[in-house]
Amino acid sequence: MKPELEKLCADYIANRDTVGKAFRWDSSDLYTVCANVFCACGQAADVDRLKECREIIKKHTGLFSKFRSSKVRAILSSMLSLGEKPEERMALANEYFNLLKRHFKGTEYLVLTAFLLTDLADQTLTEDTAVRGKQIFRRLNQKHRILTNKTDSVFAMLMAFSGKSEDELVEETESCYQALRKHFSNGGAVQTAAQVLAMNTGTPEEKAQRLSNLYDALTEAGIKYGHADELAPLAALSLSDTPVPALVDEIKEADEFLKDQKGYGTKEEELRKRSMHAVMIVSDQCKETDQVNVTLMTNTLDMLFARQQASRLSFAFHVVEALLKVVAASHEGKNETKVETVSSADAEKQPEE
């Protein structure tokens, strides 16, 4: 393993553990995303600095603000801690969020979008850009109503800052989508990957083919890589100029490093997550790092919301199950009383011996 890649792997683990100390009660999946935010910038996470930035978020928002959500506060605090003027960035993010709320629902996805847009050094969010983003989102939704969700609002706004026209962006996204569907079956994952590819140069067919080649090469190398949430980060990395064989070698080396680290098991789901984390570490050496981080952030939000929904459904099921048991027990009690009453009446009708 090259010394640069080995250092990135070690820094990733150190940053992950530091973020975990600052946000002990948040999901551990967030720690990995935050760790890569620091690695991408070549900085080290600091517990005190993270806590300070968390307080800045509280200072600038209300008690029930989405900025304080446990699903995003670790990510936001990490991004804030990287800059020299966290107070100013937080104020700008709040301003952007309020502007975006006029066109999108005020969810955690929108909070994340507002923060990401504050990173655009040479561009500013305006009413016209927000309208353009909303229009792109609507047109994407018209193409695939079932697949389009709140995640796509993040990418629609990023597309709004692209130099391409709305027609070009929507048509290229659809072309990438159709090309990728020949190789991958998960429609939602393919749509997100197509949006990542559409914002970059090259023909849809060429970009889709390179992603397919990279995925197949990983499989041939024995890497368990998924094609659901994992596909979009891989799509971003596939845009790198680095030859596919070289990318595969580095991903495999990073994956081997993570195998011996705490938090990585041997179940298939855990192997897929580990290889995705290897992809994001390798991406820190490439110019596509920002896009990889965006896809990781949105995918993590999706996963956390899915878990929350599953938990709610499970709770509702257990409540209904408990009520049914109470009702059943009540009926059994009534039936027993009825049987006893009938038996007594029958006994009175029996002739004495």
C-alpha positions in Angstrom: 0.0 0.0 0.0 1.2 3.5 -0.9 2.2 5.6 2.1 -0.4 8.2 1.1 -3.2 5.7 1.1 -2.1 4.1 4.3 -2.1 7.5 6.0 -5.6 8.2 4.7 -6.9 4.9 6.1 -5.3 5.6 9.5 -6.7 9.1 9.5 -10.1 7.9 8.6 -10.2 5.5 11.6 -8.9 8.2 14.0 -11.4 10.8 12.7 -14.3 8.3 13.0 -13.5 7.6 16.6 -13.1 11.2 17.5 -16.5 12.1 16.0 -17.9 9.2 18.0 -16.7 10.7 21.2 -18.3 14.1 20.5 -21.6 12.6 19.4 -22.0 9.5 21.6 -25.8 9.2 21.2 -25.9 9.6 17.4 -25.8 6.8 14.8 -22.4 5.3 14.3 -23.1 5.4 10.5 -22.8 9.2 10.8 -19.3 8.9 12.2 -17.9 7.4 9.1 -19.4 10.1 6.8 -17.9 12.8 9.1 -14.6 11.1 9.2 -14.4 11.3 5.4 -15.3 15.0 5.5 -12.2 15.6 7.5 -10.0 13.2 5.4 -11.1 15.0 2.2 -9.8 18.3 3.6 -6.7 16.8 5.1 -7.7 17.9 8.6 -8.1 16.0 11.9 -11.3 16.0 13.9 -11.2 17.6 17.4 -13.8 16.8 20.1 -13.8 20.3 21.7 -14.1 22.0 18.3 -17.0 19.7 17.3 -18.8 20.5 20.5 -18.2 24.2 20.0 -19.7 24.0 16.5 -22.7 22.1 17.8 -23.4 25.0 20.2 -23.1 27.4 17.3 -25.9 25.5 15.6 -28.0 25.7 18.7 -27.3 29.4 19.0 -28.5 30.2 15.5 -31.6 28.0 15.5 -34.8 27.3 17.4 -35.5 24.4 19.7 -37.3 22.3 17.0 -35.2 23.3 14.1 -34.2 20.6 11.6 -30.6 21.8 12.0 -30.6 20.2 15.4 -31.8 16.8 14.2 -29.6 13.9 15.4 -29.6 12.8 11.7 -27.5 15.7 10.5 -26.0 17.7 13.5 -22.8 15.6 13.5 -22.3 16.2 9.8 -23.1 19.9 10.1 -20.8 20.4 13.0 -18.0 18.6 11.2 -18.4 20.9 8.1 -18.6 24.0 10.4 -15.4 23.0 12.3 -13.4 22.9 9.1 -13.7 26.7 8.4 -12.2 29.7 10.2 -15.5 31.5 10.5 -18.1 28.9 11.6 -20.5 31.6 12.9 -20.6 33.3 9.5 -21.1 30.0 7.7 -23.9 29.0 10.0 -25.7 32.3 9.5 -25.4 31.9 5.7 -26.7 28.3 5.9 -29.7 29.5 7.8 -30.3 32.2 5.3 -30.1 29.7 2.4 -32.4 27.2 4.2 -35.1 29.9 4.6 -34.8 30.8 0.9 -35.0 27.1 -0.2 -38.0 26.5 2.1 -40.0 28.7 -0.3 -39.6 26.0 -2.9 -39.0 22.7 -1.1 -40.2 21.0 2.1 -38.1 22.0 5.1 -36.5 18.6 5.8 -33.1 17.4 7.0 -32.2 17.0 3.3 -32.9 20.7 2.7 -30.7 21.6 5.7 -27.9 19.5 4.2 -28.4 21.2 0.9 -28.2 24.6 2.4 -24.9 23.7 4.1 -23.4 22.2 0.9 -24.3 25.3 -1.0 -22.3 27.5 1.4 -19.2 25.7 0.2 -19.6 27.2 -3.3 -16.9 29.8 -2.9 -17.5 31.6 -6.2 -21.3 31.2 -6.4 -24.2 32.5 -4.3 -27.7 31.0 -3.9 -30.3 33.3 -5.3 -34.1 33.2 -5.8 -33.6 32.4 -9.5 -31.2 29.5 -8.7 -33.7 28.1 -6.2 -36.5 28.3 -8.8 -34.2 26.6 -11.4 -33.5 23.8 -8.9 -37.2 23.3 -8.2 -37.9 23.1 -11.9 -35.2 20.5 -12.4 -36.6 18.5 -9.5 -40.1 18.6 -11.0 -38.9 17.5 -14.4 -36.9 14.6 -12.8 -40.1 13.6 -10.9 -42.1 13.6 -14.1 -39.7 11.1 -15.6 -39.8 8.7 -12.6 -42.5 9.6 -10.1 -42.1 6.4 -8.0 -38.3 6.7 -7.8 -38.0 10.5 -7.1 -37.9 11.5 -3.4 -36.5 14.1 -1.1 -33.0 12.9 -1.8 -33.3 14.1 -5.3 -33.9 17.7 -4.1 -30.2 17.8 -3.0 -29.0 16.8 -6.4 -31.5 19.0 -8.2 -30.1 22.1 -6.4 -26.5 21.0 -7.1 -27.5 20.6 -10.8 -29.0 24.2 -10.7 -25.4 25.5 -10.3 -24.2 23.5 -13.3 -23.3 25.3 -16.6 -25.6 23.0 -18.5 -29.2 23.9 -19.4 -32.2 22.3 -17.7 -32.9 20.4 -20.9 -29.4 19.1 -21.1 -29.3 18.0 -17.4 -32.7 16.3 -17.5 -32.0 14.6 -20.8 -28.5 13.5 -19.8 -29.8 12.1 -16.5 -32.4 10.1 -18.3 -29.8 8.8 -20.8 -27.5 7.8 -18.0 -30.4 6.1 -16.2 -31.4 4.1 -19.2 -27.8 3.1 -19.9 -27.2 2.0 -16.3 -30.5 0.1 -16.1 -29.0 -2.4 -18.6 -26.5 -3.4 -15.9 -28.1 -2.6 -12.5 -31.5 -3.5 -11.3 -32.1 -1.1 -8.3 -34.0 1.8 -9.9 -33.6 4.3 -7.1 -29.9 3.7 -6.8 -29.5 4.0 -10.6 -31.4 7.3 -10.6 -29.1 8.9 -8.0 -26.0 7.5 -9.8 -27.3 8.9 -13.1 -27.7 12.4 -11.5 -24.1 12.3 -10.4 -22.9 11.3 -13.8 -25.1 13.9 -15.6 -23.3 16.8 -13.9 -20.0 15.8 -15.4 -18.5 15.8 -18.9 -18.6 12.9 -21.3 -21.3 11.1 -23.1 -23.9 9.2 -21.0 -22.9 5.9 -22.6 -19.2 6.4 -21.9 -19.8 7.4 -18.2 -22.3 4.5 -17.7 -19.9 2.0 -19.2 -17.0 3.2 -17.1 -19.1 2.8 -13.9 -20.2 -0.7 -15.1 -16.6 -1.6 -15.8 -15.4 -0.5 -12.4 -18.2 -2.4 -10.6 -17.5 -5.6 -12.6 -13.7 -5.3 -11.9 -14.4 -5.0 -8.2 -16.5 -8.1 -8.3 -13.8 -10.0 -10.3 -11.3 -8.9 -7.6 -13.4 -10.6 -4.9 -14.8 -7.3 -3.5 -18.3 -7.5 -2.1 -19.7 -4.3 -3.5 -23.4 -3.5 -3.4 -25.6 -2.0 -6.1 -28.1 -0.1 -3.9 -26.9 2.8 -1.7 -23.3 2.0 -2.6 -23.7 2.7 -6.3 -23.8 6.5 -6.3 -20.4 6.9 -4.4 -18.9 4.5 -6.9 -20.4 6.5 -9.8 -18.6 9.6 -8.5 -15.3 7.8 -8.1 -15.7 6.3 -11.6 -15.4 9.9 -13.0 -11.8 10.0 -11.9 -9.0 9.9 -14.6 -7.3 7.1 -12.7 -7.3 3.8 -14.7 -9.9 1.3 -13.5 -7.3 -1.4 -12.6 -5.4 1.1 -10.4 -8.7 2.2 -8.7 -9.5 -1.5 -8.0 -6.1 -2.2 -6.5 -6.4 0.8 -4.1 -10.0 0.0 -3.1 -8.9 -3.6 -2.4 -6.0 -2.4 -0.2 -8.2 0.0 1.7 -10.8 -2.7 2.2 -8.1 -5.1 3.5 -7.0 -2.4 6.0 -10.6 -1.8 7.2 -11.1 -5.6 7.7 -8.9 -5.6 10.8 -10.5 -2.4 12.3 -13.2 -2.3 15.0 -16.7 -2.0 13.7 -16.4 -4.2 10.6 -18.0 -7.7 10.7 -18.2 -10.6 8.2 -21.9 -10.5 7.3 -22.6 -9.7 3.6 -24.2 -6.4 4.5 -21.2 -5.4 6.6 -18.8 -6.4 3.8 -20.7 -4.2 1.4 -20.5 -1.3 3.8 -16.8 -1.8 4.3 -16.1 -1.8 0.6 -18.1 1.4 0.2 -16.0 3.0 3.0 -12.9 1.9 1.1 -14.2 3.6 -2.0 -14.7 6.9 -0.1 -11.2 6.7 1.3 -9.7 6.2 -2.1 -11.8 9.1 -3.4 -10.0 11.4 -1.0 -7.1 11.3 -3.5 -9.3 12.4 -6.4 -11.1 15.6 -7.5 -14.5 13.8 -7.2 -14.3 13.6 -3.4 -17.0 16.3 -2.9 -19.5 14.3 -5.0 -18.6 11.1 -3.1 -19.3 12.8 0.2 -22.6 14.3 -1.0 -23.8 10.8 -2.0 -22.6 9.3 1.3 -24.5 12.0 3.3 -27.8 11.6 1.4 -27.5 7.8 1.5 -26.9 7.8 5.2 -29.9 10.1 5.7 -32.0 7.7 3.6 -30.9 4.8 5.7 -31.5 6.5 9.0 -35.1 7.5 7.9 -35.7 3.9 6.7 -34.6 2.5 10.0 -36.8 5.0 11.8 -39.8 4.1 9.7 -39.2 0.4 10.3 -39.0 1.0 14.0 -42.3 2.8 14.0 -44.0 0.1 12.0 -42.6 -2.5 14.4 -43.8 -0.6 17.4 -47.3 -0.2 15.8 -47.4 -3.9 15.1 -46.5 -4.8 18.7 -49.2 -2.4 20.0 -51.9 -4.0 17.7 -50.6 -7.5 18.7 -50.9 -6.6 22.4 -54.5 -5.2 21.9 -55.6 -8.4 20.1 -54.3 -10.5 23.0 -56.3 -8.4 25.4 -59.4 -8.7 23.3 -58.9 -12.5 22.9 -58.4 -12.9 26.6 -61.6 -10.9 27.3 -63.6 -13.2 25.0 -62.2 -16.3 26.6 -63.2 -15.0 30.0 -66.8 -14.3 28.8 -67.0 -17.8 27.2 -65.8 -19.5 30.4 -68.4 -17.6 32.4 -71.1 -18.5 29.9 -70.1 -22.2 30.1 -70.2 -22.2 33.9 -73.7 -20.6 33.9 -75.1 -23.1 31.5 -73.6 -26.0 33.5 -75.2 -24.7 36.7 -78.6 -24.4 35.0 -78.3 -27.9 33.5 -77.4 -29.2 37.0 -80.6 -27.8 38.4 -82.7 -29.5 35.6 -81.2 -32.9 36.4 -83.6 -35.2 38.4 -82.4 -36.2 41.9 -81.2 -39.8 42.2 
